[in-house]
Amino acid sequence: MTVISQVILKADDELRYPSSGELKNIKDFLQTGVQRTRIASTLAENEKKIVQEATKQLWQKPS
């Protein structure tokens, strides 16, 4: 669940509007969207390499 959904659901459950701090968290989350999208794309592009390296390290015998 995203930061936005959590804030809205919590405020809704408590029958109130989001606080100024919660709104700031939403604003901060939205401002980092491009960066998070770039990270997700990089991870997706390197998925096979990441899994292969993790598998190799997982099956290494301890020294």
Secondary structure, 3 states (H helix, E strand, C coil): CCHHHHHHHHHHHCCCCCCHHHHHHHHHHHHCHHHHHHHHHHHHHCHHHHHHHHHHHHCCCCC
